Each structure stands twice: as C-alpha cells, then as structure tokens.
Amino acid sequence: VNLQPAALGEALRQTWKSFDARAAARKLSMEWRIAEGLEATTDRDVLQVVAGNLFSNAVDYAPEGTGIVCRAERDGKGIVLSVANRAPELGMEDLGYLFEPFWRKDKARSDSSHSGLGLALVAASAALLGTEPVARLSDSGELTVEIRLGD
C-alpha cells in the first residue's frame, strides 16, 4: 500500500469511464457529489479497485432507468466515500451477507455472469486502506455502501 494524497474527483471519474457504456445501455444516470479539489490520503490503485467494484455492483443491480450517486465528503473524522443506488430486491436481513465471498441473492445465483466476489473485494481492499465498508439500506430501498478515507 502506497499512501499519498489523491484527488478524489479525478480518480473516481477515471474509474467510472469503464462503466459508462454499460450504465448508458441500462439507462442509468450517474450523479457526482464530490467537492472540487477534495483530496484523501490513500493508495490510488486500491481506491480504484474499491470504486470499480462499487460501480460495477451498482451498474449491474440497480433497476434499469434509475440513478447512481457517488459522494465524497469531509466530516469530523475524515472523508466518507459512498456509492448509492436503488436495490429493491435487498432486505435488511441481507446486509450482513453483502461482503461475504460468493454470497448472492437467490434470484441472481443462476446468473453465470456474476461470481459474488465484487463486494468481498471491496471489503478486502478497504482493509488494506485501514478501513471497512458499511452498507445501509433506506426504507425506500436505496443501498448505500461507504468507506472512510484518511484526510
């Protein structure tokens, strides 16, 4: 792990480029909520693994025609990076399993294009950065996965 200051907006938008066409094909919009010039002390390559897997998960599982929101904001303890999307198939009981390797919701298990490793890779990569992901599900069915980064 090579911790250095990284411009979050630039790093995240660069990572998103490889998902843009897939998102467009599913009529998904991306909303960026990242303050201009926001930097975090992180390993840019590991950050891109985290973001890439969060983006991939959102693009593959958000209902067609909905939106994805990527936020990065400073709070009193550092910087919180989050990716949110609608996830109507998930229930509160699923949150405890999201970061387990090979876990997938029953409906998705017959889909051979997914292995159930994306969010497990997010957890493993976040651990390299000294943090862990947190998943929340709102009453309206929006899944938010966040990690805390150093200033």
HELIX and SHEET records of a PDB file:
HELIX    1   1 LEU A    8  TRP A   16  1                                   9    
HELIX    2   2 ASP A   20  ALA A   25  1                                   6    
HELIX    3   3 ARG A   44  TYR A   61  1                                  18    
HELIX    4   4 MET A   92  TYR A   97  5                                   6    
HELIX    5   5 ASP A  106  SER A  110  5                                   5    
HELIX    6   6 GLY A  118  LEU A  128  1                                  11    
SHEET    1   A 2 GLN A   4  ALA A   7  0                                        
SHEET    2   A 2 GLU A  39  THR A  42 -1                                        
SHEET    1   B 5 SER A  29  ILE A  34  0                                        
SHEET    2   B 5 GLY A  67  ASP A  75  1                                        
SHEET    3   B 5 GLY A  78  ARG A  86 -1                                        
SHEET    4   B 5 GLU A 142  LEU A 149 -1                                        
SHEET    5   B 5 VAL A 134  LEU A 137 -1                                        
END                                                                             
